[in-house]
Amino acid sequence: MRKIVLISALLFASSSVLAAQSPETKGGFTGPSSVAVKTVEVALEAKDDTQVLLTGHIVSGLGGEEYQFKDDTGTIIIEIDNRDWNGIEVTPETKIVIHGEVDSGWSYTTIDVDTVQLAK
């Protein structure tokens, strides 16, 4: 009887340890994209909700989840929710690729970022 209790306790403890581990980051598609907006310059003129795929650098944090993003054609404010970082840490020297959509109003244009990846 003691063996059964001991085995049950060990099984319960090992399953608790496995459940406490952080979830793995799942992969996705890597390949060509049909997104036409690929520069900040074009994104600044694009309509609201237009999909963008931009490559560049975050040059500064603006507070909260807003950052200034720069590529070879200009700068734009981007918003990255904490869950969308995918565990990536960047500096102003880190080249990244962001996928998101244009968020524009009467006097502003920003990018609502869906994913962040390191540039290859």
MODELLER restraints for C-alpha pairs under 7 A, 6 or more apart:
rsr = mdl.restraints
at = mdl.atoms
rsr.add(forms.Gaussian(group=physical.xy_distance, feature=features.Distance(at['CA:35:A'], at['CA:51:A']), mean=6.30, stdev=0.5))
rsr.add(forms.Gaussian(group=physical.xy_distance, feature=features.Distance(at['CA:35:A'], at['CA:52:A']), mean=6.20, stdev=0.5))
rsr.add(forms.Gaussian(group=physical.xy_distance, feature=features.Distance(at['CA:35:A'], at['CA:53:A']), mean=6.58, stdev=0.5))
rsr.add(forms.Gaussian(group=physical.xy_distance, feature=features.Distance(at['CA:37:A'], at['CA:43:A']), mean=6.14, stdev=0.5))
rsr.add(forms.Gaussian(group=physical.xy_distance, feature=features.Distance(at['CA:37:A'], at['CA:51:A']), mean=6.88, stdev=0.5))
rsr.add(forms.Gaussian(group=physical.xy_distance, feature=features.Distance(at['CA:37:A'], at['CA:52:A']), mean=4.89, stdev=0.5))
rsr.add(forms.Gaussian(group=physical.xy_distance, feature=features.Distance(at['CA:37:A'], at['CA:53:A']), mean=6.30, stdev=0.5))
rsr.add(forms.Gaussian(group=physical.xy_distance, feature=features.Distance(at['CA:38:A'], at['CA:52:A']), mean=5.95, stdev=0.5))
rsr.add(forms.Gaussian(group=physical.xy_distance, feature=features.Distance(at['CA:38:A'], at['CA:53:A']), mean=5.00, stdev=0.5))
rsr.add(forms.Gaussian(group=physical.xy_distance, feature=features.Distance(at['CA:38:A'], at['CA:54:A']), mean=5.01, stdev=0.5))
rsr.add(forms.Gaussian(group=physical.xy_distance, feature=features.Distance(at['CA:39:A'], at['CA:54:A']), mean=5.75, stdev=0.5))
rsr.add(forms.Gaussian(group=physical.xy_distance, feature=features.Distance(at['CA:39:A'], at['CA:73:A']), mean=6.49, stdev=0.5))
rsr.add(forms.Gaussian(group=physical.xy_distance, feature=features.Distance(at['CA:40:A'], at['CA:71:A']), mean=6.53, stdev=0.5))
rsr.add(forms.Gaussian(group=physical.xy_distance, feature=features.Distance(at['CA:40:A'], at['CA:73:A']), mean=5.94, stdev=0.5))
rsr.add(forms.Gaussian(group=physical.xy_distance, feature=features.Distance(at['CA:40:A'], at['CA:74:A']), mean=5.64, stdev=0.5))
rsr.add(forms.Gaussian(group=physical.xy_distance, feature=features.Distance(at['CA:40:A'], at['CA:75:A']), mean=6.35, stdev=0.5))
rsr.add(forms.Gaussian(group=physical.xy_distance, feature=features.Distance(at['CA:40:A'], at['CA:76:A']), mean=6.60, stdev=0.5))
rsr.add(forms.Gaussian(group=physical.xy_distance, feature=features.Distance(at['CA:41:A'], at['CA:73:A']), mean=5.44, stdev=0.5))
rsr.add(forms.Gaussian(group=physical.xy_distance, feature=features.Distance(at['CA:41:A'], at['CA:74:A']), mean=5.92, stdev=0.5))
rsr.add(forms.Gaussian(group=physical.xy_distance, feature=features.Distance(at['CA:43:A'], at['CA:102:A']), mean=6.82, stdev=0.5))
rsr.add(forms.Gaussian(group=physical.xy_distance, feature=features.Distance(at['CA:44:A'], at['CA:109:A']), mean=6.17, stdev=0.5))
rsr.add(forms.Gaussian(group=physical.xy_distance, feature=features.Distance(at['CA:47:A'], at['CA:102:A']), mean=6.95, stdev=0.5))
rsr.add(forms.Gaussian(group=physical.xy_distance, feature=features.Distance(at['CA:48:A'], at['CA:102:A']), mean=5.21, stdev=0.5))
rsr.add(forms.Gaussian(group=physical.xy_distance, feature=features.Distance(at['CA:48:A'], at['CA:103:A']), mean=5.22, stdev=0.5))
rsr.add(forms.Gaussian(group=physical.xy_distance, feature=features.Distance(at['CA:48:A'], at['CA:104:A']), mean=5.13, stdev=0.5))
rsr.add(forms.Gaussian(group=physical.xy_distance, feature=features.Distance(at['CA:49:A'], at['CA:101:A']), mean=5.18, stdev=0.5))
rsr.add(forms.Gaussian(group=physical.xy_distance, feature=features.Distance(at['CA:49:A'], at['CA:102:A']), mean=4.92, stdev=0.5))
rsr.add(forms.Gaussian(group=physical.xy_distance, feature=features.Distance(at['CA:49:A'], at['CA:103:A']), mean=6.00, stdev=0.5))
rsr.add(forms.Gaussian(group=physical.xy_distance, feature=features.Distance(at['CA:50:A'], at['CA:101:A']), mean=5.27, stdev=0.5))
rsr.add(forms.Gaussian(group=physical.xy_distance, feature=features.Distance(at['CA:50:A'], at['CA:102:A']), mean=5.27, stdev=0.5))
rsr.add(forms.Gaussian(group=physical.xy_distance, feature=features.Distance(at['CA:51:A'], at['CA:100:A']), mean=5.80, stdev=0.5))
rsr.add(forms.Gaussian(group=physical.xy_distance, feature=features.Distance(at['CA:51:A'], at['CA:101:A']), mean=4.37, stdev=0.5))
rsr.add(forms.Gaussian(group=physical.xy_distance, feature=features.Distance(at['CA:51:A'], at['CA:102:A']), mean=6.58, stdev=0.5))
rsr.add(forms.Gaussian(group=physical.xy_distance, feature=features.Distance(at['CA:52:A'], at['CA:99:A']), mean=5.74, stdev=0.5))
rsr.add(forms.Gaussian(group=physical.xy_distance, feature=features.Distance(at['CA:52:A'], at['CA:100:A']), mean=5.43, stdev=0.5))
rsr.add(forms.Gaussian(group=physical.xy_distance, feature=features.Distance(at['CA:52:A'], at['CA:101:A']), mean=5.48, stdev=0.5))
rsr.add(forms.Gaussian(group=physical.xy_distance, feature=features.Distance(at['CA:53:A'], at['CA:97:A']), mean=6.91, stdev=0.5))
rsr.add(forms.Gaussian(group=physical.xy_distance, feature=features.Distance(at['CA:53:A'], at['CA:98:A']), mean=5.74, stdev=0.5))
rsr.add(forms.Gaussian(group=physical.xy_distance, feature=features.Distance(at['CA:53:A'], at['CA:99:A']), mean=4.60, stdev=0.5))
rsr.add(forms.Gaussian(group=physical.xy_distance, feature=features.Distance(at['CA:53:A'], at['CA:100:A']), mean=6.73, stdev=0.5))
rsr.add(forms.Gaussian(group=physical.xy_distance, feature=features.Distance(at['CA:54:A'], at['CA:97:A']), mean=5.58, stdev=0.5))
rsr.add(forms.Gaussian(group=physical.xy_distance, feature=features.Distance(at['CA:54:A'], at['CA:98:A']), mean=5.31, stdev=0.5))
rsr.add(forms.Gaussian(group=physical.xy_distance, feature=features.Distance(at['CA:54:A'], at['CA:99:A']), mean=6.58, stdev=0.5))
rsr.add(forms.Gaussian(group=physical.xy_distance, feature=features.Distance(at['CA:55:A'], at['CA:71:A']), mean=6.48, stdev=0.5))
rsr.add(forms.Gaussian(group=physical.xy_distance, feature=features.Distance(at['CA:55:A'], at['CA:96:A']), mean=5.68, stdev=0.5))
rsr.add(forms.Gaussian(group=physical.xy_distance, feature=features.Distance(at['CA:55:A'], at['CA:97:A']), mean=4.40, stdev=0.5))
rsr.add(forms.Gaussian(group=physical.xy_distance, feature=features.Distance(at['CA:55:A'], at['CA:98:A']), mean=6.47, stdev=0.5))
rsr.add(forms.Gaussian(group=physical.xy_distance, feature=features.Distance(at['CA:56:A'], at['CA:69:A']), mean=6.98, stdev=0.5))
rsr.add(forms.Gaussian(group=physical.xy_distance, feature=features.Distance(at['CA:56:A'], at['CA:70:A']), mean=5.62, stdev=0.5))
rsr.add(forms.Gaussian(group=physical.xy_distance, feature=features.Distance(at['CA:56:A'], at['CA:71:A']), mean=4.45, stdev=0.5))
rsr.add(forms.Gaussian(group=physical.xy_distance, feature=features.Distance(at['CA:56:A'], at['CA:95:A']), mean=5.37, stdev=0.5))
rsr.add(forms.Gaussian(group=physical.xy_distance, feature=features.Distance(at['CA:56:A'], at['CA:96:A']), mean=5.60, stdev=0.5))
rsr.add(forms.Gaussian(group=physical.xy_distance, feature=features.Distance(at['CA:56:A'], at['CA:97:A']), mean=6.61, stdev=0.5))
rsr.add(forms.Gaussian(group=physical.xy_distance, feature=features.Distance(at['CA:57:A'], at['CA:69:A']), mean=5.68, stdev=0.5))
rsr.add(forms.Gaussian(group=physical.xy_distance, feature=features.Distance(at['CA:57:A'], at['CA:70:A']), mean=5.36, stdev=0.5))
rsr.add(forms.Gaussian(group=physical.xy_distance, feature=features.Distance(at['CA:57:A'], at['CA:71:A']), mean=6.51, stdev=0.5))
rsr.add(forms.Gaussian(group=physical.xy_distance, feature=features.Distance(at['CA:57:A'], at['CA:92:A']), mean=5.85, stdev=0.5))
rsr.add(forms.Gaussian(group=physical.xy_distance, feature=features.Distance(at['CA:57:A'], at['CA:93:A']), mean=6.78, stdev=0.5))
rsr.add(forms.Gaussian(group=physical.xy_distance, feature=features.Distance(at['CA:57:A'], at['CA:94:A']), mean=6.21, stdev=0.5))
rsr.add(forms.Gaussian(group=physical.xy_distance, feature=features.Distance(at['CA:57:A'], at['CA:95:A']), mean=5.18, stdev=0.5))
rsr.add(forms.Gaussian(group=physical.xy_distance, feature=features.Distance(at['CA:57:A'], at['CA:96:A']), mean=6.07, stdev=0.5))
rsr.add(forms.Gaussian(group=physical.xy_distance, feature=features.Distance(at['CA:58:A'], at['CA:67:A']), mean=6.53, stdev=0.5))
rsr.add(forms.Gaussian(group=physical.xy_distance, feature=features.Distance(at['CA:58:A'], at['CA:68:A']), mean=5.74, stdev=0.5))
rsr.add(forms.Gaussian(group=physical.xy_distance, feature=features.Distance(at['CA:58:A'], at['CA:69:A']), mean=4.40, stdev=0.5))
rsr.add(forms.Gaussian(group=physical.xy_distance, feature=features.Distance(at['CA:58:A'], at['CA:70:A']), mean=6.29, stdev=0.5))
rsr.add(forms.Gaussian(group=physical.xy_distance, feature=features.Distance(at['CA:58:A'], at['CA:92:A']), mean=5.40, stdev=0.5))
rsr.add(forms.Gaussian(group=physical.xy_distance, feature=features.Distance(at['CA:59:A'], at['CA:68:A']), mean=5.72, stdev=0.5))
rsr.add(forms.Gaussian(group=physical.xy_distance, feature=features.Distance(at['CA:59:A'], at['CA:69:A']), mean=5.91, stdev=0.5))
rsr.add(forms.Gaussian(group=physical.xy_distance, feature=features.Distance(at['CA:59:A'], at['CA:70:A']), mean=6.66, stdev=0.5))
rsr.add(forms.Gaussian(group=physical.xy_distance, feature=features.Distance(at['CA:59:A'], at['CA:92:A']), mean=4.81, stdev=0.5))
rsr.add(forms.Gaussian(group=physical.xy_distance, feature=features.Distance(at['CA:60:A'], at['CA:67:A']), mean=5.76, stdev=0.5))
rsr.add(forms.Gaussian(group=physical.xy_distance, feature=features.Distance(at['CA:60:A'], at['CA:68:A']), mean=5.33, stdev=0.5))
rsr.add(forms.Gaussian(group=physical.xy_distance, feature=features.Distance(at['CA:61:A'], at['CA:67:A']), mean=4.41, stdev=0.5))
rsr.add(forms.Gaussian(group=physical.xy_distance, feature=features.Distance(at['CA:61:A'], at['CA:68:A']), mean=6.37, stdev=0.5))
rsr.add(forms.Gaussian(group=physical.xy_distance, feature=features.Distance(at['CA:62:A'], at['CA:68:A']), mean=6.90, stdev=0.5))
rsr.add(forms.Gaussian(group=physical.xy_distance, feature=features.Distance(at['CA:65:A'], at['CA:79:A']), mean=5.40, stdev=0.5))
rsr.add(forms.Gaussian(group=physical.xy_distance, feature=features.Distance(at['CA:65:A'], at['CA:80:A']), mean=5.40, stdev=0.5))
rsr.add(forms.Gaussian(group=physical.xy_distance, feature=features.Distance(at['CA:65:A'], at['CA:81:A']), mean=5.98, stdev=0.5))
rsr.add(forms.Gaussian(group=physical.xy_distance, feature=features.Distance(at['CA:66:A'], at['CA:77:A']), mean=6.66, stdev=0.5))
rsr.add(forms.Gaussian(group=physical.xy_distance, feature=features.Distance(at['CA:66:A'], at['CA:78:A']), mean=5.65, stdev=0.5))
rsr.add(forms.Gaussian(group=physical.xy_distance, feature=features.Distance(at['CA:66:A'], at['CA:79:A']), mean=4.50, stdev=0.5))
rsr.add(forms.Gaussian(group=physical.xy_distance, feature=features.Distance(at['CA:66:A'], at['CA:80:A']), mean=6.55, stdev=0.5))
rsr.add(forms.Gaussian(group=physical.xy_distance, feature=features.Distance(at['CA:67:A'], at['CA:77:A']), mean=5.65, stdev=0.5))
rsr.add(forms.Gaussian(group=physical.xy_distance, feature=features.Distance(at['CA:67:A'], at['CA:78:A']), mean=5.33, stdev=0.5))
rsr.add(forms.Gaussian(group=physical.xy_distance, feature=features.Distance(at['CA:67:A'], at['CA:79:A']), mean=6.35, stdev=0.5))
rsr.add(forms.Gaussian(group=physical.xy_distance, feature=features.Distance(at['CA:68:A'], at['CA:75:A']), mean=6.72, stdev=0.5))
rsr.add(forms.Gaussian(group=physical.xy_distance, feature=features.Distance(at['CA:68:A'], at['CA:76:A']), mean=5.82, stdev=0.5))
rsr.add(forms.Gaussian(group=physical.xy_distance, feature=features.Distance(at['CA:68:A'], at['CA:77:A']), mean=4.63, stdev=0.5))
rsr.add(forms.Gaussian(group=physical.xy_distance, feature=features.Distance(at['CA:68:A'], at['CA:78:A']), mean=6.22, stdev=0.5))
rsr.add(forms.Gaussian(group=physical.xy_distance, feature=features.Distance(at['CA:69:A'], at['CA:75:A']), mean=5.48, stdev=0.5))
rsr.add(forms.Gaussian(group=physical.xy_distance, feature=features.Distance(at['CA:69:A'], at['CA:76:A']), mean=5.37, stdev=0.5))
rsr.add(forms.Gaussian(group=physical.xy_distance, feature=features.Distance(at['CA:69:A'], at['CA:77:A']), mean=5.97, stdev=0.5))
rsr.add(forms.Gaussian(group=physical.xy_distance, feature=features.Distance(at['CA:69:A'], at['CA:78:A']), mean=6.42, stdev=0.5))
rsr.add(forms.Gaussian(group=physical.xy_distance, feature=features.Distance(at['CA:70:A'], at['CA:76:A']), mean=6.59, stdev=0.5))
rsr.add(forms.Gaussian(group=physical.xy_distance, feature=features.Distance(at['CA:76:A'], at['CA:110:A']), mean=6.29, stdev=0.5))
rsr.add(forms.Gaussian(group=physical.xy_distance, feature=features.Distance(at['CA:77:A'], at['CA:110:A']), mean=5.09, stdev=0.5))
rsr.add(forms.Gaussian(group=physical.xy_distance, feature=features.Distance(at['CA:77:A'], at['CA:111:A']), mean=6.54, stdev=0.5))
rsr.add(forms.Gaussian(group=physical.xy_distance, feature=features.Distance(at['CA:78:A'], at['CA:110:A']), mean=5.47, stdev=0.5))
rsr.add(forms.Gaussian(group=physical.xy_distance, feature=features.Distance(at['CA:78:A'], at['CA:111:A']), mean=4.58, stdev=0.5))
rsr.add(forms.Gaussian(group=physical.xy_distance, feature=features.Distance(at['CA:78:A'], at['CA:112:A']), mean=6.01, stdev=0.5))
rsr.add(forms.Gaussian(group=physical.xy_distance, feature=features.Distance(at['CA:78:A'], at['CA:113:A']), mean=6.67, stdev=0.5))
rsr.add(forms.Gaussian(group=physical.xy_distance, feature=features.Distance(at['CA:79:A'], at['CA:111:A']), mean=6.20, stdev=0.5))
rsr.add(forms.Gaussian(group=physical.xy_distance, feature=features.Distance(at['CA:79:A'], at['CA:112:A']), mean=5.07, stdev=0.5))
rsr.add(forms.Gaussian(group=physical.xy_distance, feature=features.Distance(at['CA:79:A'], at['CA:113:A']), mean=5.85, stdev=0.5))
rsr.add(forms.Gaussian(group=physical.xy_distance, feature=features.Distance(at['CA:80:A'], at['CA:112:A']), mean=6.63, stdev=0.5))
rsr.add(forms.Gaussian(group=physical.xy_distance, feature=features.Distance(at['CA:80:A'], at['CA:113:A']), mean=5.22, stdev=0.5))
rsr.add(forms.Gaussian(group=physical.xy_distance, feature=features.Distance(at['CA:84:A'], at['CA:114:A']), mean=6.05, stdev=0.5))
rsr.add(forms.Gaussian(group=physical.xy_distance, feature=features.Distance(at['CA:84:A'], at['CA:115:A']), mean=5.38, stdev=0.5))
rsr.add(forms.Gaussian(group=physical.xy_distance, feature=features.Distance(at['CA:84:A'], at['CA:116:A']), mean=6.67, stdev=0.5))
rsr.add(forms.Gaussian(group=physical.xy_distance, feature=features.Distance(at['CA:85:A'], at['CA:115:A']), mean=6.73, stdev=0.5))
rsr.add(forms.Gaussian(group=physical.xy_distance, feature=features.Distance(at['CA:85:A'], at['CA:116:A']), mean=5.68, stdev=0.5))
rsr.add(forms.Gaussian(group=physical.xy_distance, feature=features.Distance(at['CA:95:A'], at['CA:118:A']), mean=6.36, stdev=0.5))
rsr.add(forms.Gaussian(group=physical.xy_distance, feature=features.Distance(at['CA:95:A'], at['CA:119:A']), mean=5.50, stdev=0.5))
rsr.add(forms.Gaussian(group=physical.xy_distance, feature=features.Distance(at['CA:96:A'], at['CA:116:A']), mean=6.85, stdev=0.5))
rsr.add(forms.Gaussian(group=physical.xy_distance, feature=features.Distance(at['CA:96:A'], at['CA:117:A']), mean=5.63, stdev=0.5))
rsr.add(forms.Gaussian(group=physical.xy_distance, feature=features.Distance(at['CA:96:A'], at['CA:118:A']), mean=4.47, stdev=0.5))
rsr.add(forms.Gaussian(group=physical.xy_distance, feature=features.Distance(at['CA:96:A'], at['CA:119:A']), mean=4.61, stdev=0.5))
rsr.add(forms.Gaussian(group=physical.xy_distance, feature=features.Distance(at['CA:97:A'], at['CA:116:A']), mean=5.94, stdev=0.5))
rsr.add(forms.Gaussian(group=physical.xy_distance, feature=features.Distance(at['CA:97:A'], at['CA:117:A']), mean=5.17, stdev=0.5))
rsr.add(forms.Gaussian(group=physical.xy_distance, feature=features.Distance(at['CA:97:A'], at['CA:118:A']), mean=6.05, stdev=0.5))
rsr.add(forms.Gaussian(group=physical.xy_distance, feature=features.Distance(at['CA:97:A'], at['CA:119:A']), mean=5.47, stdev=0.5))
rsr.add(forms.Gaussian(group=physical.xy_distance, feature=features.Distance(at['CA:98:A'], at['CA:113:A']), mean=6.42, stdev=0.5))
rsr.add(forms.Gaussian(group=physical.xy_distance, feature=features.Distance(at['CA:98:A'], at['CA:115:A']), mean=5.74, stdev=0.5))
rsr.add(forms.Gaussian(group=physical.xy_distance, feature=features.Distance(at['CA:98:A'], at['CA:116:A']), mean=4.75, stdev=0.5))
rsr.add(forms.Gaussian(group=physical.xy_distance, feature=features.Distance(at['CA:98:A'], at['CA:117:A']), mean=6.43, stdev=0.5))
rsr.add(forms.Gaussian(group=physical.xy_distance, feature=features.Distance(at['CA:99:A'], at['CA:113:A']), mean=5.82, stdev=0.5))
rsr.add(forms.Gaussian(group=physical.xy_distance, feature=features.Distance(at['CA:99:A'], at['CA:114:A']), mean=5.67, stdev=0.5))
rsr.add(forms.Gaussian(group=physical.xy_distance, feature=features.Distance(at['CA:99:A'], at['CA:115:A']), mean=5.33, stdev=0.5))
rsr.add(forms.Gaussian(group=physical.xy_distance, feature=features.Distance(at['CA:99:A'], at['CA:116:A']), mean=6.76, stdev=0.5))
rsr.add(forms.Gaussian(group=physical.xy_distance, feature=features.Distance(at['CA:100:A'], at['CA:111:A']), mean=6.38, stdev=0.5))
rsr.add(forms.Gaussian(group=physical.xy_distance, feature=features.Distance(at['CA:100:A'], at['CA:112:A']), mean=5.47, stdev=0.5))
rsr.add(forms.Gaussian(group=physical.xy_distance, feature=features.Distance(at['CA:100:A'], at['CA:113:A']), mean=4.17, stdev=0.5))
rsr.add(forms.Gaussian(group=physical.xy_distance, feature=features.Distance(at['CA:100:A'], at['CA:114:A']), mean=4.79, stdev=0.5))
rsr.add(forms.Gaussian(group=physical.xy_distance, feature=features.Distance(at['CA:100:A'], at['CA:115:A']), mean=6.86, stdev=0.5))
rsr.add(forms.Gaussian(group=physical.xy_distance, feature=features.Distance(at['CA:101:A'], at['CA:111:A']), mean=5.56, stdev=0.5))
rsr.add(forms.Gaussian(group=physical.xy_distance, feature=features.Distance(at['CA:101:A'], at['CA:112:A']), mean=5.42, stdev=0.5))
rsr.add(forms.Gaussian(group=physical.xy_distance, feature=features.Distance(at['CA:101:A'], at['CA:113:A']), mean=6.61, stdev=0.5))
rsr.add(forms.Gaussian(group=physical.xy_distance, feature=features.Distance(at['CA:102:A'], at['CA:109:A']), mean=6.87, stdev=0.5))
rsr.add(forms.Gaussian(group=physical.xy_distance, feature=features.Distance(at['CA:102:A'], at['CA:110:A']), mean=5.96, stdev=0.5))
rsr.add(forms.Gaussian(group=physical.xy_distance, feature=features.Distance(at['CA:102:A'], at['CA:111:A']), mean=4.71, stdev=0.5))
rsr.add(forms.Gaussian(group=physical.xy_distance, feature=features.Distance(at['CA:102:A'], at['CA:112:A']), mean=6.36, stdev=0.5))
rsr.add(forms.Gaussian(group=physical.xy_distance, feature=features.Distance(at['CA:103:A'], at['CA:109:A']), mean=5.75, stdev=0.5))
rsr.add(forms.Gaussian(group=physical.xy_distance, feature=features.Distance(at['CA:103:A'], at['CA:110:A']), mean=5.17, stdev=0.5))
rsr.add(forms.Gaussian(group=physical.xy_distance, feature=features.Distance(at['CA:103:A'], at['CA:111:A']), mean=5.63, stdev=0.5))
rsr.add(forms.Gaussian(group=physical.xy_distance, feature=features.Distance(at['CA:103:A'], at['CA:112:A']), mean=6.34, stdev=0.5))
rsr.add(forms.Gaussian(group=physical.xy_distance, feature=features.Distance(at['CA:104:A'], at['CA:110:A']), mean=6.25, stdev=0.5))
